[in-house]
Amino acid sequence: MGHYVIRVKGTLSRDLIEAFPSLTADPEPPQTVLHGHLDDQAALAGILNHLDMLGISIVEVLQVPPPANER
């Protein structure tokens, strides 16, 4: 489906980051940026639902072109 960037409030702990193995996490205080390729809309919905269930505030979701090394 595409490469996504998901910005969430706060710095996520290692345990929370490990809950999303398909994504890479980059802390950018006061936010954390999760990014990676998601296969379909169901995968995106699953990630967003999981974040919501954990009480993590989603700031922004963007579909972006993949990095040059993934093309």
N, C-alpha and C positions, 0 to 999 in steps of 0.2 A: 504494500500500500504506500509506504513512504517513510521518510526520516522525520522524526518529530522532536521538538524541544518543548519540555514541560517545566515551567518555573513554579516553584512552590515556596511558601513562606518558611523562613527558618532554615537552620542548618540541620540536615538529617543525620541521625546517628548511623554508625556502621551497620547495625542490625536492620534499620529501616532501609538503608541503601541496598543491602543484600536481599531485601524482599522483592526487588525489581531486577532480577539477573539479566534481563534483556536490554537494560538501559545502563548508560554510563552516568555517573553523578559528578558534578563539578560544584563545589561550594563557592558561592559568590555572595557572601554575607551582605544583607540579611536574608538572602534566598539561597536555595539550592536549585541547580539546573540539571534536570534529567534529560538525556537525549539518546536517541538510537532509532534503529529501523523497526517498524512494526508491520507485520504481515498483512493485517486487515483491520477493518473497523471494529471487529469484535475484540481484537487485541488492545486497541486504543481504549475502548470502553472498559475493558477489564482493568487496565492500569488506572484509569480515572476513578473507577468504582473502588478499587483497592485503596487509593490515596484518600478518598472520601471516608471509607470505613475506618481508616487509621486516624481520622481527624486532622489530616494535613490539608491546609488551605492552598488551593490551586490559584496561582496568580495569572498564568497565561499558558495557552497551548498553541503551538505553531507547527504547521507542516512546512518544512524547509528542504531545499535541495540537499542531497547527500554530500558529505565531505568528498573532496577530490579523490582521496585514497579508497573510497567505497564505490566509485563509479565504474 
